[in-house]
Amino acid sequence: MADLTTDFIGITSPNPFWLASAPPTDKEYNVRRAFEAGWGGVVWKTLGAEGPPVVNVNGPRYGVIHGADRRVLGINNIELITDRPLDTNLEEMARVKADYPDRALIASIMVPCEEAAWKAILPRVMETGADGIELNFGCPHGMSERGMGAAVGQVPEYIEMVTRWCKQYYDRPVIVKLTPNITDIRKPAAAAKNGGADAVSLINTINSITSVDLDNFAPEPTIDGKGSHGGYCGPAVKPIALSMVSEIARDAATRGLPISGIGGVTTWRDAAEFMVLGCGNVQVCTAAMTYGFKVVEEMKRGLSQWMDEKGYTRTSDFIGKAVPNVTDWQYLNLNYVTKARIDQDACIKCGRCYAACEDTSHQAIWMKEGRVFEVNDAECVACNLCIDVCPVEDCITMERLAPGATDPRTGRTVEADYANWTTHPNNPMAKAAE
């Protein structure tokens, strides 16, 4: 039976599923319920410095994008960091950690970009017994206008500077949470590493407005007739998160830097995808807010079953296994040729593949008498749009042409030399390099 126990930067947890810093981790009551439900760790909702209290809105805080079946695809939030007193949060964290010593408990922190502010709060966090801290350099709204959150995360020099302060005044692991609201995620990740960070976590929320009320003409959620941009999260951001994680995992400047993956993790499969791209664990928010804390049981069960099927006994067996297969476009093998194939027994004759290909692609699907759909290899470019729009799983597949076969579309013989495509004479990038 697979062992889900995870060691992430020296922090052990019974499984790789942590709750991200967000409303679900705002207080002791929530966190205890989460641990009882089976979560391996929690990143406590972001703490701020003592001083003027943080005041959150008292109207709607969330805007949602739904799928056709009302499934939540993404949530936009305009909530700030915790508005509860720092002392209260610290006291609750200490009690929870004492009662759940086997669970990971991380303190998320956001204070002004001043050395004195970080030096003041870090010893107090250390007294709670928390396993580490996460520096919130990602929040794109509210706090960023005050020179914190994403305002720091968008400046690599600030990231490195604050990380150094934290490593100087705090003797436990330091995780730097990165903002996706930046052109090249590798630069802030490298800055965190240069500052001594033990790990990075990503992605934080994406700056967004999810919808506009067409009666009041204001962004939603609407507060007294006005709206603001917020942070977008949920299944919709997963592709962006996976790409950014892979960039950090394979870049020479950050390769080997531990990563905690965040962004739309809803199922065990999502978690596995993050982990094979280099994440040592994953953090979850939207799935818990949508389905409740017990969703973690499905995640644990599914991941354990997949590991058993693959023969993996521990999570470290597969972390990063997909990283070597992520490459730049110019290194893709253009001598690799596939064609679409339609299983006539599985086809329900809906015609979606035909409509999509005929109207928007390459007119590579014929509709014959009796609504029988067939692929015209001479026009098929293997874009796989037909597969994407087909409502029947595995009804349409891609079949690779064997070496020696002739591609009806180009008339070119498919060669057997797939391994050396980067130097192949048919590779335009190779020619450009010469």
C-alpha atoms as one frame of an Amber mdcrd trajectory, in Angstrom:
protein
   0.000   0.000   0.000   1.348   3.416  -0.972   2.718   5.582   1.819   1.498
   9.170   1.405   3.789  10.501   4.138   5.592  13.522   2.747   8.830  15.208
   3.756   8.821  18.711   2.314  11.918  20.774   3.200  12.192  18.822   6.437
   8.536  19.265   7.352   6.790  15.925   7.664   3.075  15.509   7.082   0.922
  12.361   6.756   0.029  13.261   3.160   0.962  15.921   0.577  -2.398  17.717
   0.742  -2.187  21.036   2.565  -4.833  23.742   2.820  -3.594  27.014   1.342
  -3.621  30.292   3.199  -7.180  31.492   2.608 -10.595  31.738   4.310 -10.636
  27.980   5.153  -7.599  28.471   7.418  -8.696  31.661   9.143  -9.143  30.348
  12.659  -8.603  27.512  15.115 -12.079  26.068  14.599 -11.562  25.662  10.869
  -8.068  24.235  11.151  -9.046  21.652  13.746 -11.911  20.518  11.520  -9.512
  20.312   8.597  -7.063  18.143  10.495  -9.855  15.890  11.736 -10.996  15.518
   8.115  -7.533  14.287   7.146  -5.565  17.190   5.717  -1.816  16.756   6.005
  -1.046  20.394   6.656  -2.371  23.923   6.779  -0.992  27.310   5.858  -2.701
  29.669   8.298  -4.481  32.632   6.736  -2.011  35.470   6.268  -1.010  37.365
   9.412  -0.268  41.075   9.389   1.729  43.347  11.631   0.320  44.940  14.743
  -1.031  48.412  14.161  -4.087  49.773  12.401  -6.547  46.878  12.048  -7.236
  45.306   8.681 -10.859  45.937   7.719 -12.498  43.633   5.198 -15.623  44.475
   3.206 -18.941  43.550   4.786 -20.658  42.859   1.483 -20.046  40.191  -1.159
 -16.427  39.044  -1.347 -16.554  36.483  -4.135 -17.278  36.465  -7.831 -17.695
  33.087  -9.514 -17.337  31.665 -13.011 -19.631  28.655 -13.487 -19.571  25.913
 -16.071 -22.717  24.949 -17.963 -23.658  22.561 -15.144 -23.157  25.223 -12.426
 -19.865  23.662 -11.466 -17.478  26.233 -10.017 -14.648  26.808 -12.472 -13.100
  29.799 -10.769 -13.563  32.160  -7.840 -12.522  35.781  -7.682 -12.118  37.175
  -4.177 -11.608  40.680  -2.855 -10.904  39.581   0.723  -7.805  40.900   2.459
  -5.512  39.129   4.922  -6.862  38.159   8.334  -8.785  40.877  10.133  -8.471
  39.065  13.452  -5.954  40.321  16.071  -2.413  39.014  15.706  -2.320  37.818
  19.317  -5.491  35.790  18.806  -4.122  34.086  15.724  -0.793  33.291  17.374
  -2.462  31.831  20.476  -4.714  29.631  18.347  -1.819  28.460  16.182   0.133
  27.399  19.272  -2.809  25.389  20.618  -3.454  23.668  17.303   0.179  22.747
  16.750   0.422  21.340  20.277  -2.627  19.146  19.692  -1.642  18.017  16.164
   2.148  17.618  16.260   2.143  15.253  13.267   0.505  17.817  10.947   2.300
  20.590   9.128   1.378  24.079  10.278   2.798  27.022   8.352   2.309  30.697
   9.197   1.649  32.934   6.206   2.943  36.450   6.827   2.565  39.828   5.108
   3.996  42.920   6.739   5.445  46.158   5.321   8.632  45.864   3.318  10.749
  47.090   6.207  13.339  45.062   8.083  12.028  46.166  11.484   8.533  44.874
  10.722   9.787  41.407   9.826  12.238  41.338  12.722   9.380  42.127  15.117
   6.888  39.486  13.998   9.168  36.505  13.333  10.116  35.705  16.979   6.445
  35.785  17.924   5.576  33.343  15.160   8.438  31.115  16.233   6.940  30.848
  19.732   3.822  29.175  18.322   5.806  26.099  17.313   4.768  26.499  13.680
   6.846  24.362  11.325   7.727  27.237   9.033   6.577  30.453   7.440   5.262
  31.399   4.014   5.980  34.915   2.806   2.892  36.181   1.023   4.299  38.031
  -1.984   1.338  37.149  -4.141  -1.916  38.836  -3.099  -2.897  41.091  -6.043
  -5.550  43.268  -4.424  -6.003  45.518  -1.441  -2.667  44.842   0.203  -0.671
  45.392  -2.985  -1.947  48.959  -3.073  -0.283  49.321   0.320   3.118  48.177
  -0.951   2.767  44.549   0.141   1.726  41.273  -1.486   2.147  41.304  -5.257
   3.780  44.748  -5.058   6.754  42.952  -3.490   6.409  39.782  -5.543   6.752
  41.723  -8.796  10.171  43.094  -7.824  12.850  40.374  -7.591  15.170  42.633
  -5.624  12.542  43.064  -2.911  11.910  39.327  -2.791  15.574  38.574  -2.256
  15.940  41.322   0.342  12.967  40.279   2.477  13.847  36.602   2.192  17.325
  37.368   3.528  15.808  39.204   6.491  13.609  36.239   7.283  16.462  33.761
   7.061  18.421  36.003   9.407  15.719  36.332  12.056  13.945  32.975  11.729
  15.561  29.565  12.105  12.898  27.377  10.513  11.971  26.805   6.864  11.024
  29.845   4.809   8.681  29.404   1.839   8.226  32.274  -0.610   4.779  32.484
  -2.203   5.036  33.883  -5.717   2.599  35.981  -7.694   1.576  34.871 -11.200
   0.969  38.501 -12.144   4.380  38.808 -13.741   5.936  38.239 -17.155   8.615
  35.672 -16.260   8.096  33.580 -13.122  11.694  32.383 -13.191  13.084  35.734
 -12.085  11.226  36.034  -8.757  11.872  32.336  -8.114  15.593  32.852  -8.646
  15.489  35.888  -6.355  13.867  33.798  -3.620  16.539  31.147  -4.025  19.312
  33.738  -3.936  17.823  35.133  -0.743  18.084  31.716   0.887  14.482  30.521
   0.613  13.969  26.884   1.466  11.138  26.614  -1.080   8.695  28.558  -3.205
   4.946  28.115  -3.452   2.857  29.068  -6.473   0.686  30.294  -7.895  -1.109
  32.891  -5.862  -4.280  34.348  -7.328  -4.476  36.011 -10.744  -5.563  39.625
 -10.957  -9.064  39.638 -12.409 -12.594  40.929 -12.772 -14.872  37.939 -13.306
 -18.040  39.708 -14.444 -19.888  43.009 -14.714 -23.441  43.666 -13.554 -25.198
  44.932 -16.693 -27.967  46.620 -14.695 -25.762  48.512 -12.255 -22.740  48.665
 -14.606 -20.317  47.690 -11.872 -17.840  44.825 -11.502 -18.994  41.884  -9.399
 -18.885  41.374  -6.487 -20.431  44.809  -6.096 -20.137  46.862  -2.919 -22.583
  49.771  -2.778 -22.497  50.252  -6.545 -18.733  49.857  -6.967 -16.460  46.913
  -7.696 -12.748  46.194  -7.742 -10.294  43.764  -9.215  -9.589  40.703  -7.103
  -7.665  37.441  -7.068  -8.811  34.578  -9.310  -8.321  30.939  -8.338  -9.835
  27.511  -8.909  -9.738  24.862 -11.654  -9.555  27.537 -14.363  -6.071  28.652
 -13.268  -4.538  25.177 -13.130  -3.001  25.291 -16.647  -1.269  28.576 -15.809
  -0.001  27.164 -12.524   1.344  23.983 -14.125   3.247  25.987 -16.725   4.828
  28.288 -14.142   5.757  25.360 -11.902   7.442  23.604 -14.826   9.436  26.723
 -15.723  10.918  26.877 -12.238  11.525  23.129 -12.081  13.547  23.012 -15.301
  15.350  26.350 -15.294  19.070  26.117 -14.534  18.906  28.982 -12.011  16.143
  27.379  -9.934  16.430  23.665 -10.694  16.241  21.693  -7.452  14.425  24.451
  -5.559  11.563  22.748  -3.664   8.105  23.776  -4.845   4.704  23.686  -3.175
   2.133  23.601  -5.962  -1.007  25.757  -5.835  -3.684  26.484  -8.407  -6.902
  24.605  -9.022  -6.046  21.327  -7.304  -9.448  19.637  -7.104  -8.722  15.922
  -7.563  -5.932  13.466  -6.880  -5.035  13.658 -10.573  -4.486  17.405 -10.333
  -2.163  16.823  -7.408  -0.240  14.109  -9.231   0.237  16.393 -12.231   1.723
  19.123 -10.055   3.963  16.621  -8.316   5.367  14.985 -11.453   6.224  18.515
 -12.602   8.395  18.952  -9.517   6.145  19.856  -6.581   6.888  18.224  -3.259
   3.318  18.796  -2.105   0.203  20.726  -3.089  -1.983  23.363  -1.468  -5.749
  23.485  -1.912  -8.325  26.227  -1.406 -11.182  26.406  -3.928 -11.964  22.686
  -3.795 -12.368  22.868  -0.018 -14.538  25.988  -0.291 -16.701  24.274  -2.917
 -17.017  20.747  -1.508 -15.977  20.992   2.151 -12.984  19.619   4.019 -13.840
  15.949   3.459 -12.911  16.247  -0.226  -9.393  15.405   0.914 -10.427  11.799
   1.503 -11.108  11.350  -2.220  -7.786  12.980  -3.017  -5.863  10.688  -0.683
  -7.673   7.571  -1.841  -7.211   8.354  -5.515  -3.533   9.228  -5.214  -2.853
   6.101  -3.157  -4.609   3.879  -5.701  -2.718   5.441  -8.615   0.579   4.961
  -6.787  -0.270   1.305  -6.158  -1.095   0.801  -9.840   2.177   2.417 -10.885
   4.236   0.566  -8.294   5.222   3.682  -6.326   5.589   3.164  -2.590   6.185
   6.796  -1.606   5.535  10.210  -3.123   9.238  10.872  -3.638   9.246   8.045
  -6.211   7.458  10.162  -8.815   8.083  13.803  -7.894   9.622  15.531 -10.898
   9.351  12.595 -13.309   7.713  14.753 -16.010  10.225  17.600 -15.825  12.697
  16.148 -18.381   9.840  15.907 -20.891   8.996  19.619 -20.721  10.921  21.390
 -23.455  10.905  24.490 -25.634   8.820  24.437 -28.815  11.825  24.340 -31.142
  12.852  20.985 -29.695   9.574  19.251 -30.519   9.960  16.515 -33.135   8.309
  17.811 -36.302   9.033  14.445 -37.926   6.438  12.846 -35.615   3.216  12.384
 -37.617  -0.238  11.318 -36.386  -3.726  11.175 -37.914  -7.177  11.185 -36.322
  -9.118   7.909 -36.256 -12.870   7.642 -35.536 -14.258   4.510 -33.871 -17.469
   3.981 -35.815 -18.890   1.657 -33.162 -18.506   4.333 -30.464 -19.615   7.265
 -32.653 -23.064   8.683 -31.775 -23.253  10.653 -35.062 -23.591  14.024 -33.342
 -21.378  15.686 -35.932 -19.442  17.920 -33.568 -16.118  16.789 -34.971 -17.284
  17.489 -38.523 -18.660  20.941 -37.697 -15.549  21.984 -35.804 -13.144  20.736
 -38.458 -15.190  21.964 -41.441 -15.833  25.453 -40.086 -12.735  26.261 -38.073
  -9.914  23.891 -38.963  -8.708  21.936 -41.995 -11.786  20.308 -43.564 -10.276
  16.915 -42.817 -13.483  15.073 -41.836 -15.968  13.854 -44.417 -19.658  13.354
 -43.666 -20.943  10.437 -45.719 -24.423   9.064 -46.211 -26.117   8.057 -42.969
 -24.040  10.624 -41.011 -20.939   8.484 -41.101 -17.852  10.564 -40.367 -14.435
   9.643 -41.726 -11.034  11.332 -41.620  -9.343  12.537 -44.794  -5.657  11.912
 -44.062  -4.619  14.162 -46.921  -5.959  17.181 -44.996  -5.587  16.081 -41.365
  -2.854  18.022 -39.543  -3.431  16.098 -36.298  -4.548  19.200 -34.385  -6.833
  16.953 -32.263  -9.639  19.534 -32.090 -12.002  16.728 -33.084 -11.016  14.812
 -29.954 -11.483  17.866 -27.765 -15.049  18.538 -28.954 -16.193  14.905 -29.148
 -18.627  14.086 -26.300 -17.670  10.380 -26.312 -14.428   9.560 -24.546 -11.933
   7.647 -26.728 -14.265   7.682 -29.740 -11.609   9.615 -31.643  -7.927   8.873
 -31.147  -4.648   9.864 -32.780  -2.703   7.149 -34.604   0.983   7.578 -35.273
   2.248   6.869 -38.776   5.049   4.333 -38.711   8.513   5.153 -40.057   8.581
   4.498 -43.787   4.947   5.495 -44.310   4.051   8.408 -46.558   2.172  11.327
 -45.084  -0.724  11.878 -47.534  -0.845  15.547 -46.623   2.776  16.432 -47.353
   3.929  13.506 -49.474   6.939  13.197 -47.181   8.194   9.838 -45.973   8.059
   9.508 -42.213  11.614   8.913 -41.121  12.819   6.690 -38.310  15.283   9.242
 -36.964  13.184  10.668 -34.138  15.911  10.861 -31.516  18.044  13.546 -33.142
  15.395  15.981 -34.273  17.290  18.975 -32.879  19.969  18.447 -35.550  17.750
  16.936 -38.250  17.985  18.694 -41.659  14.201  19.054 -41.779  14.183  20.980
 -38.494  13.919  24.693 -39.354  15.366  25.629 -35.979  18.438  23.493 -36.672
  18.902  25.275 -39.984  18.531  28.637 -38.271  21.198  27.641 -35.768  23.622
  26.839 -38.575
